[in-house]
Amino acid sequence: MFKKFASFCFVFLLLGAACRQEPPTATLALPTAMATAEAITQTTPVATSTLAPTSTLAAPGPTLTPIPTTTPPATPTATGTPEAVVLLTAADFGDDRNPLTGELVADPTLLQRRPIAVKISNSPAQYVRPQAGLSQADLVFEHATEGAITRFTAVIYSQTPPDMGPIRSARLIDVEIPAMYDAALAFSGSSIGVSQRLFGSDFRSRILRSNEPGYYRTGEDKPYEHTLHGNPELWWEALDDKGENRPPAFTSTMAFASETPAGGEPASEVNIRYRDFTSVDWRYDPDTGRYWRWVDGEPHVDANNDQQISAANVVVVFALHQLNMSICEYQVGNTCQAFSAEIQIWEEGDALIFRDGLALEATWKRENRSDMLTFWNDEGNPVPLQIGNTWFQVVPYHYTNPVAITP
C-alpha cells in the first residue's frame, strides 16, 4: 500500500499508524548528492528547462498533527449521475470539451482564446485572503517561494473571472507554466534574474506587463504591493491587440474519466504542510464529489463569490527544488536574504492523485518544454483525472512527512 511513496512517510491518521522513515523504493532516478541547506552549492543560470537535477535542499519538516474532523460545508447536492466519459487523446475532446478540465463548454468559442497564467499572492494572510478568481481557474499550482511561504499560479481559460488578485511577482516556476499550456502570463513584476528568464523565453511576446490594460489598484488600506488586481476580459483584449489571442497549441493532454479508476486507497481528507508556514487541508464531500479547501485551519473562499474553493482533483506533485545563488529574491543592503528556488517540473517525478475520495499513485511526466504534466501508472497507462478543475500542490522532495491522509 503506497510502497512507492514510503520515503515520504504518508500517515493514515484514523488507523493510528506510526510513521517511520524508510529508504526510497521508487524506481525513478533521484539525485545521489543531497546537499544540506547549510552546504548548498552555487548554481548557474540556465536558459531552458533542460537542466539535469543536481542537488536539493534538505531540512527537517514538521511533525504532522491529525486533521481536525469537521462537517463539510453546505453545498448544492449533485443533480444526477453524469454520462460515463473517457478522454485519452486530443481527438477525444472534440471542439466543445476543455482539454484542461475535460468539461463540456456551453460556448466553444471560449476555447479559441489563449489561456492566461496569473500570479496570485497567498501571504500575509491578513492582506491577501480572500483572493479573487481562484475558484474559476481551470488549473491552480500552489508552490513554495522563499522559505515555505506559498504562492499560486492560476491558469484561466474556459471561464472569465470578473476580477483576479492580489497579483504578485513571478518566480522561476513561471518560466515553465506558460510554456506548458501555451499561455500568456499576468504578474506584477519579478527579480532581475527571473525577469531575464521570462523576457528571454519563448512566450515573451505574450507577457502582460502590469502597465498594460486590465490591471488596476484597489485603493485598499493595506500595503501597496497587495493592491494590484486585474480584469481578465481586458487582458484578452490586450492579447488581441498584440496579435497573440489565438487558440493554444497543446503538445500533450491529460487523461480524464468520469468513472473512478480501479485501485487506490480511501482518502477522505488530505493535509499538505509547507513546513510550519502554510497548512492546506482538502476534505472530500461525497455529496458533491469534490474536495473542499481549508488553509491554516480556515475555509478558503473566493472573494468574487464568497464561496469556498473546491476541486475535482487534487494532485500532489513532488519535485526537486534547487536554489539558484545568482538570483536574489530578497536583499537587505548588500546581503541576499533569500535566493530564488528553481522548481524542476520537467522530465518526471512522483505524484499522488486525489479524486472521488481516493488516493492514486502516479508518475508525472513532462518530456518536452511545451508539454503539460501527464500522469502514468507503473504499467505505462495513463492515470485519468476526474472531469473538472485541478489543483496542483507542488511539494519539495526534501520536505519530511509533508502529506497526511485520512481514509
Backbone torsions as a table, in degrees:
resi	resn	phi	psi	omega
1	MET	NA	110.8	-178.2
2	PHE	54.6	33.2	-179.6
3	LYS	-62.4	-27.2	-179.8
4	LYS	-62.4	-27.6	-175.1
5	PHE	-108.0	25.1	-177.7
6	ALA	-59.6	-32.3	-177.3
7	SER	-68.4	-17.2	179.4
8	PHE	-94.3	-6.0	175.7
9	CYS	54.8	58.0	176.3
10	PHE	-67.5	139.2	-171.2
11	VAL	-110.7	124.7	173.7
12	PHE	-94.7	95.9	-164.3
13	LEU	-67.5	-41.5	-175.4
14	LEU	-69.4	-22.3	177.7
15	LEU	-84.5	-9.2	179.2
16	GLY	67.8	25.3	-176.9
17	ALA	-71.6	136.8	176.8
18	ALA	-79.0	139.9	180.0
19	CYS	-92.5	131.0	176.8
20	ARG	-133.6	149.2	-179.3
21	GLN	-81.9	130.0	178.3
22	GLU	-127.5	156.2	176.2
23	PRO	-66.6	146.2	-179.4
24	PRO	-58.4	139.3	176.1
25	THR	-115.0	1.2	179.7
26	ALA	-64.1	149.1	-179.4
27	THR	-84.7	-7.8	-179.9
28	LEU	-69.6	144.4	179.2
29	ALA	-76.9	119.9	178.6
30	LEU	-112.6	159.0	179.6
31	PRO	-61.0	145.6	177.5
32	THR	-88.4	-28.1	179.6
33	ALA	-94.1	112.6	179.7
34	MET	-108.4	98.0	-176.1
35	ALA	-76.1	145.8	174.9
36	THR	-82.4	165.0	179.3
37	ALA	-60.9	-32.2	-179.4
38	GLU	-77.6	-20.9	-173.6
39	ALA	-118.9	23.1	-179.3
40	ILE	-65.0	136.8	-179.3
41	THR	-92.1	153.7	-178.5
42	GLN	-69.4	140.4	176.1
43	THR	-112.8	161.2	178.8
44	THR	-110.1	154.4	-179.6
45	PRO	-62.7	148.5	173.9
46	VAL	-123.0	147.1	-175.1
47	ALA	-79.4	-29.8	-177.5
48	THR	-136.6	178.1	-177.3
49	SER	-88.3	40.5	176.1
50	THR	-97.4	3.0	-178.6
51	LEU	-61.8	129.3	175.6
52	ALA	-80.6	139.9	179.1
53	PRO	-57.4	135.0	179.9
54	THR	-121.3	-45.3	179.9
55	SER	-155.2	160.7	179.1
56	THR	-132.3	159.8	172.3
57	LEU	-74.0	145.2	176.6
58	ALA	-129.2	121.5	178.8
59	ALA	-152.0	145.9	-177.3
60	PRO	-66.5	139.8	176.2
61	GLY	-94.0	178.7	-177.4
62	PRO	-77.8	162.3	170.1
63	THR	-82.6	123.2	-175.1
64	LEU	-74.3	142.3	176.7
65	THR	-110.4	156.3	-178.8
66	PRO	-57.8	144.7	176.2
67	ILE	-72.6	133.0	178.1
68	PRO	-59.3	138.9	177.3
69	THR	-85.8	118.7	-178.6
70	THR	-135.7	165.4	175.6
71	THR	-84.7	134.0	178.4
72	PRO	-57.3	153.9	-179.0
73	PRO	-65.5	154.6	176.6
74	ALA	-66.9	122.7	-176.6
75	THR	-140.8	160.4	175.7
76	PRO	-62.9	141.4	178.7
77	THR	-81.9	156.0	179.8
78	ALA	-63.1	140.6	-176.0
79	THR	-90.5	-9.2	179.6
80	GLY	169.2	171.2	179.1
81	THR	-83.6	121.3	-179.6
82	PRO	-69.4	154.9	176.8
83	GLU	-63.0	138.1	-179.1
84	ALA	-60.6	129.5	-177.6
85	VAL	-132.4	134.3	173.9
86	VAL	-128.9	124.0	-178.0
87	LEU	-125.3	107.7	-175.5
88	LEU	-115.4	-31.0	-178.2
89	THR	-122.8	165.6	-179.8
90	ALA	-59.0	-34.6	-179.4
91	ALA	-65.5	-27.4	-178.2
92	ASP	-65.5	-22.7	-176.2
93	PHE	-81.6	-20.6	-179.0
94	GLY	59.4	-149.2	-178.1
95	ASP	-102.1	-5.5	-172.6
96	ASP	-125.7	13.9	174.0
97	ARG	-115.9	136.2	-179.3
98	ASN	-75.0	118.3	179.9
99	PRO	-63.9	-16.4	-179.1
100	LEU	-90.7	-15.7	-179.3
101	THR	-131.3	-17.3	-174.5
102	GLY	77.7	1.3	-175.7
103	GLU	-83.9	146.6	168.3
104	LEU	-69.0	140.7	177.6
105	VAL	-112.5	138.1	-178.8
106	ALA	-66.7	-32.3	-179.2
107	ASP	-121.5	94.1	-177.2
108	PRO	-61.0	-17.3	179.1
109	THR	-65.9	-20.9	177.4
110	LEU	-63.7	-26.9	-179.4
111	LEU	-79.1	-2.5	177.9
112	GLN	-92.1	3.2	179.3
113	ARG	-104.6	167.9	-176.9
114	ARG	-78.9	131.7	168.9
115	PRO	-61.7	154.0	177.5
116	ILE	-127.3	126.5	173.2
117	ALA	-92.0	124.8	-173.6
118	VAL	-119.2	129.6	-178.8
119	LYS	-88.6	118.7	-174.9
120	ILE	-120.6	137.6	-178.4
121	SER	-79.9	156.2	175.5
122	ASN	-134.2	7.9	-177.3
123	SER	-158.2	143.4	-4.0
124	PRO	-73.4	146.6	-172.6
125	ALA	-58.4	-38.1	-175.0
126	GLN	-68.0	-17.7	-179.6
127	TYR	-103.7	-23.8	-169.6
128	VAL	-115.7	-17.2	179.0
129	ARG	-102.5	142.0	-0.8
130	PRO	-79.9	141.6	176.2
131	GLN	-78.2	161.2	179.4
132	ALA	-108.2	130.4	169.7
133	GLY	100.8	-10.0	-175.7
134	LEU	-65.9	-31.7	-176.4
135	SER	-72.5	-17.6	-179.4
136	GLN	-102.4	4.6	175.5
137	ALA	-77.2	144.1	175.2
138	ASP	-71.8	-39.0	-179.2
139	LEU	-136.5	143.8	173.1
140	VAL	-134.1	129.4	172.7
141	PHE	-103.7	123.8	170.2
142	GLU	-107.1	129.7	-174.9
143	HIS	-143.6	158.7	175.4
144	ALA	-76.6	144.6	174.8
145	THR	-104.8	-111.0	175.6
146	GLU	-91.2	135.2	-171.7
147	GLY	67.5	-130.6	178.6
148	ALA	-122.4	17.1	173.9
149	ILE	-68.9	133.1	-175.0
150	THR	-102.5	160.0	177.5
151	ARG	-144.6	159.6	-176.5
152	PHE	-112.9	146.8	160.5
153	THR	-120.2	110.8	-177.6
154	ALA	-100.9	130.9	179.5
155	VAL	-102.9	112.7	177.5
156	ILE	-102.9	143.1	-174.9
157	TYR	-153.9	-64.7	-173.1
158	SER	-85.4	-16.6	178.0
159	GLN	-120.3	159.3	-179.2
160	THR	-122.0	91.6	176.3
161	PRO	-59.4	142.9	178.2
162	PRO	-70.2	-19.8	-177.1
163	ASP	-157.0	147.1	174.6
164	MET	-138.9	137.8	178.4
165	GLY	157.5	177.5	-0.4
166	PRO	-72.3	141.2	-176.5
167	ILE	-92.5	134.3	-177.7
168	ARG	-128.1	-170.5	-172.3
169	SER	-80.5	154.7	-177.9
170	ALA	-80.6	163.7	175.4
171	ARG	-129.5	177.0	-175.8
172	LEU	-60.6	-27.8	178.4
173	ILE	-62.5	-22.9	-179.3
174	ASP	-80.8	-2.8	166.8
175	VAL	-76.7	-19.0	-176.6
176	GLU	-99.4	-46.6	-169.3
177	ILE	-62.0	-45.7	177.1
178	PRO	-60.3	-33.8	177.8
179	ALA	-67.4	-34.0	-177.5
180	MET	-68.9	-30.5	-174.7
181	TYR	-119.8	17.2	179.8
182	ASP	49.2	45.0	-169.3
183	ALA	-105.4	160.8	165.2
184	ALA	-81.6	171.4	-179.8
185	LEU	-131.9	125.7	174.7
186	ALA	-114.2	124.8	-176.0
187	PHE	-160.1	170.5	-175.0
188	SER	-92.1	-14.0	-175.6
189	GLY	148.6	-167.4	-179.9
190	SER	-169.1	169.1	173.1
191	SER	-66.0	164.4	-176.8
192	ILE	-58.4	-45.7	-177.7
193	GLY	-65.0	-42.0	178.0
194	VAL	-67.4	-40.1	178.7
195	SER	-60.0	-40.4	178.0
196	GLN	-61.6	-38.9	177.9
197	ARG	-67.4	-45.1	-177.4
198	LEU	-63.0	-48.4	-175.6
199	PHE	-82.1	-2.0	169.7
200	GLY	-104.0	8.8	-174.4
201	SER	-89.1	174.9	178.6
202	ASP	-78.1	-4.5	177.4
203	PHE	-115.3	17.9	-175.6
204	ARG	-59.4	-29.6	-177.8
205	SER	-72.5	-13.6	179.6
206	ARG	-116.0	23.7	171.7
207	ILE	-79.9	130.9	179.4
208	LEU	-100.8	100.9	-179.3
209	ARG	-71.9	158.6	-173.2
210	SER	-71.4	-6.1	176.0
211	ASN	-98.2	7.7	-179.7
212	GLU	-91.7	165.6	-179.9
213	PRO	-57.7	143.5	178.2
214	GLY	112.8	-30.0	178.9
215	TYR	-85.9	148.8	174.4
216	TYR	-156.8	159.6	175.6
217	ARG	-99.0	136.4	-176.0
218	THR	-76.4	-23.0	-177.0
219	GLY	75.2	13.3	-179.9
220	GLU	-69.1	156.7	178.7
221	ASP	-83.2	78.0	179.0
222	LYS	-155.6	167.5	178.5
223	PRO	-51.8	139.1	-171.6
224	TYR	-54.9	-36.8	-175.2
225	GLU	-66.5	-12.5	-179.6
226	HIS	-103.5	16.6	-175.1
227	THR	-112.3	5.0	-178.7
228	LEU	-86.9	124.4	176.2
229	HIS	-127.5	176.2	-179.1
230	GLY	-148.8	153.6	176.6
231	ASN	-107.3	106.0	-176.2
232	PRO	-58.8	-32.0	179.1
233	GLU	-58.7	-41.1	178.7
234	LEU	-73.0	-29.6	175.5
235	TRP	-63.5	-43.0	178.6
236	TRP	-65.1	-33.7	174.9
237	GLU	-65.6	-39.1	177.6
238	ALA	-63.8	-37.5	176.9
239	LEU	-67.2	-35.5	173.3
240	ASP	-57.4	-45.8	-178.5
241	ASP	-63.9	-30.7	178.2
242	LYS	-81.1	-8.4	-173.1
243	GLY	72.6	24.1	-174.5
244	GLU	-114.7	4.5	-178.8
245	ASN	-93.3	77.2	-178.8
246	ARG	-124.2	166.5	179.3
247	PRO	-61.1	141.1	179.1
248	PRO	-69.8	148.3	175.8
249	ALA	-106.4	90.8	-179.9
250	PHE	-78.2	132.6	179.5
251	THR	-99.7	-2.6	172.5
252	SER	-150.7	169.2	-179.9
253	THR	-145.4	142.4	173.5
254	MET	-74.8	151.2	175.9
255	ALA	-91.0	144.5	177.2
256	PHE	-132.3	148.1	173.7
257	ALA	-150.8	132.2	-179.0
258	SER	-75.7	-24.9	177.8
259	GLU	-89.4	145.2	-176.0
260	THR	-68.0	130.4	177.4
261	PRO	-66.3	156.8	175.7
262	ALA	-69.7	153.5	178.1
263	GLY	89.0	-165.7	-178.9
264	GLY	87.6	170.6	-179.8
265	GLU	-127.8	148.6	179.3
266	PRO	-56.8	138.5	-180.0
267	ALA	-149.8	84.1	-179.7
268	SER	-79.8	-26.4	178.0
269	GLU	-141.9	143.1	179.9
270	VAL	-132.6	131.0	176.4
271	ASN	-117.3	128.8	176.1
272	ILE	-119.0	124.5	179.5
273	ARG	-111.9	123.9	170.3
274	TYR	-93.0	76.8	-172.9
275	ARG	51.9	-135.6	-177.0
276	ASP	-98.2	11.6	-174.9
277	PHE	-94.3	-45.6	-174.7
278	THR	-135.4	129.9	176.8
279	SER	-120.5	123.7	-176.4
280	VAL	-115.7	128.7	174.0
281	ASP	-115.8	134.8	170.9
282	TRP	-119.7	124.8	-174.6
283	ARG	-122.5	126.2	-173.7
284	TYR	-83.0	134.0	175.8
285	ASP	-114.8	108.2	-176.8
286	PRO	-64.2	-22.3	179.7
287	ASP	-68.4	-33.0	179.7
288	THR	-104.8	-15.6	-176.8
289	GLY	70.4	26.1	-175.9
290	ARG	-130.5	156.0	171.3
291	TYR	-93.3	133.4	-178.8
292	TRP	-107.5	142.5	-167.9
293	ARG	-102.5	131.6	168.0
294	TRP	-117.7	147.5	175.7
295	VAL	-135.0	127.3	-178.1
296	ASP	51.4	39.8	175.0
297	GLY	83.9	-0.4	-178.3
298	GLU	-118.2	145.5	173.0
299	PRO	-57.2	135.4	-179.8
300	HIS	-95.3	114.1	-175.1
301	VAL	-112.7	163.6	177.7
302	ASP	-100.6	127.7	-178.5
303	ALA	-65.3	-21.2	-179.4
304	ASN	-69.4	-31.3	-174.9
305	ASN	-135.3	0.3	-179.0
306	ASP	59.0	22.9	178.5
307	GLN	-103.9	148.9	179.9
308	GLN	-68.9	141.1	-179.2
309	ILE	-74.3	139.7	177.9
310	SER	-142.2	166.7	-178.1
311	ALA	-145.6	144.0	172.2
312	ALA	-73.2	-29.3	-179.5
313	ASN	-137.0	138.6	168.8
314	VAL	-122.0	121.9	-176.9
315	VAL	-119.2	118.7	173.8
316	VAL	-86.5	116.6	-178.5
317	VAL	-106.2	112.3	176.8
318	PHE	-87.5	130.5	-175.9
319	ALA	-144.3	149.5	173.7
320	LEU	-70.0	135.4	176.5
321	HIS	-117.7	127.4	-178.2
322	GLN	-130.7	130.8	177.4
323	LEU	-72.3	135.2	171.1
324	ASN	-100.7	105.4	-172.9
325	MET	-74.7	-0.9	176.7
326	SER	-96.9	-5.2	-179.5
327	ILE	-120.1	116.2	-179.8
328	CYS	-101.4	128.9	177.4
329	GLU	-96.4	-21.4	-179.0
330	TYR	-149.1	118.1	-175.2
331	GLN	-126.1	138.1	174.5
332	VAL	-120.0	115.7	-175.4
333	GLY	62.4	-125.3	178.1
334	ASN	-99.6	11.2	-175.4
335	THR	-114.3	128.9	175.5
336	CYS	-81.2	123.8	-179.7
337	GLN	-92.8	-18.7	-178.5
338	ALA	-153.7	118.5	176.6
339	PHE	-89.1	159.1	-177.7
340	SER	-74.9	138.7	178.2
341	ALA	-98.4	127.7	176.1
342	GLU	-95.1	115.2	-178.3
343	ILE	-94.9	115.3	-167.9
344	GLN	-90.7	79.1	178.2
345	ILE	-95.5	61.5	171.7
346	TRP	-141.4	165.3	-172.6
347	GLU	68.6	-104.3	-178.6
348	GLU	-160.1	165.6	-179.6
349	GLY	-170.4	-177.5	-178.1
350	ASP	-86.2	150.7	178.2
351	ALA	-148.3	154.2	167.8
352	LEU	-122.6	128.8	179.3
353	ILE	-107.7	126.4	177.6
354	PHE	-111.0	119.0	178.2
355	ARG	-154.5	147.2	175.6
356	ASP	56.2	27.5	-180.0
357	GLY	77.6	15.6	-179.4
358	LEU	-125.4	155.9	172.3
359	ALA	-111.1	128.9	-178.4
360	LEU	-121.4	131.5	174.3
361	GLU	-72.8	147.5	177.2
362	ALA	-158.7	164.3	167.6
363	THR	-111.6	124.6	174.0
364	TRP	-85.9	146.8	180.0
365	LYS	-135.4	145.3	171.2
366	ARG	-150.4	93.5	-171.7
367	GLU	-82.5	-30.1	-178.5
368	ASN	-123.8	154.9	-177.0
369	ARG	-57.5	-37.5	-176.8
370	SER	-84.0	-0.7	-179.5
371	ASP	-81.5	142.6	168.8
372	MET	-81.9	169.4	176.0
373	LEU	-68.6	132.0	172.3
374	THR	-124.3	163.2	-168.2
375	PHE	-130.4	134.9	-170.2
376	TRP	-137.8	149.9	174.7
377	ASN	-94.3	-178.8	-175.8
378	ASP	-67.5	-19.6	178.8
379	GLU	-88.3	1.8	179.3
380	GLY	83.2	16.3	178.0
381	ASN	-99.7	147.9	179.5
382	PRO	-66.8	142.3	172.9
383	VAL	-98.1	113.1	-173.2
384	PRO	-80.2	147.1	171.4
385	LEU	-87.6	160.4	172.1
386	GLN	-72.5	150.2	176.3
387	ILE	-60.1	124.8	178.5
388	GLY	136.8	-171.6	-174.9
389	ASN	-76.4	160.3	-177.3
390	THR	-133.5	136.9	169.2
391	TRP	-108.6	126.6	176.1
392	PHE	-99.9	117.9	174.3
393	GLN	-96.3	100.9	-177.6
394	VAL	-84.8	119.6	-172.0
395	VAL	-123.3	132.0	177.6
396	PRO	-65.3	142.8	175.3
397	TYR	-60.9	-29.4	-172.3
398	HIS	-81.5	-6.2	176.0
399	TYR	-66.7	145.1	177.5
400	THR	-98.6	122.8	175.9
401	ASN	52.9	55.3	-175.3
402	PRO	-81.9	-13.8	-173.1
403	VAL	-125.1	133.3	173.7
404	ALA	-126.1	136.3	-176.2
405	ILE	-120.7	131.6	171.6
406	THR	-103.8	121.3	-179.7
407	PRO	-59.6	NA	NA
